[in-house]
């Protein structure tokens, strides 16, 4: 579904099958298995602490896909944080205070875990 959503965002209409076809052709040209890469599936392989931040206004990657990736991470030490009003490009600036106050201390704490 993410491929179809991306295709719709790029060309303005949803033409079923077009985005997967384009990805398949691009993968063949680049010699890269694009259709085999699934962030949601790869997230199931993460075996370390993770802090995920996602903007609720991100039009590049819908928040539902970010949350799906997060939910698929099996490690018990994980944090999900939504940055209100942030999109794909202004997340760092809008989330900077949260990073300073919460993320950095969290990372330091992880460094001292056995």
Secondary structure, DSSP 4 states (H G I P E B T S, - for coil): -HHHHHHHHHHSS--TTHHHHHHHHHHHHHT--GGG--HHHHHTT--S-EEEEEETT-SSS-HHHHHHHHHH---SSEEEEEETT--TTTHHHHTHHHIIIIIHHHHHHHHT--
